[in-house]
Structures are given as C-alpha cells and as structure tokens.
Amino acid sequence: MASVRRIVLDVLKPHQPNALEFCQAIARKGADYYVHLTVNEMDESTETLQLEITGNAIDFDAVQSTINDMGGSIHSVDEVEVQGETKPE
C-alpha cells in the first residue's frame, strides 16, 4: 500500500483555536507528524492557512476530521507526496 509522506493544504479556520493549538491537535494524530503552518490571510473572523504535514504514513481522514472538529475546512489539497510500498524479491 502507498503511504502519504507529505501533504500541503489550503485551510480556512476561525481565529480560535489559535495557530499553536491548531498545529498541536493535528500533530497529535501521528507519532511522527511534523506540522508547519503559514497564515496567508486574516479577516475579522477567519484565517486562511497553508498547512504542511509530513510523516511516514499520514492519515488524511484523521487530519481532515481534526480540522473540521476545530471549525476549519479544507479548501484544496495543493501538494501531495506519496511513497509506494517496496515488494520483497
């Protein structure tokens, strides 16, 4: 089975939770997840983010559910890196 190793998302979220809490909640979904967040735009009630997540096998459904649970929504998947499974010879 192929594993998602890196994903870059365009996300809209409310101001709360703040960026640190938002990243920590996502990072807790995988033991080796590294989360990088950049705020691209901000208005009175929302923030548009670029969210980059790296790990050995990212569970996209868990990430998406966590974002939704915190009041955010994924606008687009902008980049994806996937590694295929090596087969023994």
C-alpha positions in Angstrom: 0.0 0.0 0.0 1.2 3.5 -0.8 1.9 5.9 2.1 1.3 9.6 2.1 4.5 11.2 3.3 3.8 14.9 2.8 0.6 17.0 2.1 0.1 20.7 1.7 -3.4 22.0 2.4 -5.2 25.3 1.9 -7.3 25.7 5.1 -9.8 28.2 6.3 -10.2 28.3 10.1 -11.7 30.6 12.8 -9.3 32.6 15.0 -9.8 30.2 17.8 -8.2 27.8 18.3 -5.0 29.7 17.7 -2.3 28.6 15.3 -0.3 26.8 18.0 -3.3 24.8 19.4 -4.4 24.0 15.8 -1.0 22.6 14.9 -0.6 20.6 18.1 -4.0 19.0 17.6 -3.1 17.8 14.1 0.4 16.7 15.2 -1.1 14.5 17.9 -2.8 12.4 15.2 0.5 10.8 14.3 3.5 9.9 16.4 5.9 11.3 13.8 3.9 14.1 12.3 5.6 17.4 11.6 3.2 20.3 11.1 4.2 23.7 9.5 1.6 26.4 9.4 1.7 29.7 7.5 -1.0 32.3 7.8 -1.7 33.7 4.3 -4.7 36.0 5.1 -6.7 37.1 8.1 -10.0 38.9 8.3 -12.3 39.8 11.3 -13.3 36.2 12.0 -11.2 33.7 9.9 -7.6 32.9 8.9 -6.6 31.3 5.6 -3.6 29.0 6.1 -1.1 26.9 4.3 -0.7 23.8 6.3 2.1 21.4 5.5 2.2 18.0 7.2 5.0 15.4 6.9 5.2 11.9 8.3 5.8 8.3 7.4 2.1 7.5 6.8 -0.3 10.4 7.1 -3.9 9.5 7.8 -5.7 12.1 5.7 -9.1 11.2 7.1 -7.9 11.8 10.7 -6.3 15.1 9.7 -9.4 16.2 7.9 -11.7 15.2 10.8 -9.4 17.1 13.3 -9.5 20.3 11.1 -13.3 20.0 10.8 -13.7 19.4 14.6 -11.9 22.7 15.3 -14.2 24.6 13.0 -11.9 24.6 9.9 -12.4 23.5 6.4 -10.0 22.3 3.7 -10.3 24.4 0.5 -7.8 22.5 -1.5 -5.0 19.9 -1.4 -2.2 21.8 -3.1 0.7 19.3 -2.9 1.0 15.6 -2.1 4.0 13.2 -1.8 3.2 9.5 -1.7 5.7 6.6 -1.5 4.8 3.2 -2.8 5.4 0.0 -0.9 8.6 -1.9 -1.7 8.0 -5.5 -2.5 10.3 -8.2 -1.4 12.1 -10.0 -4.3 
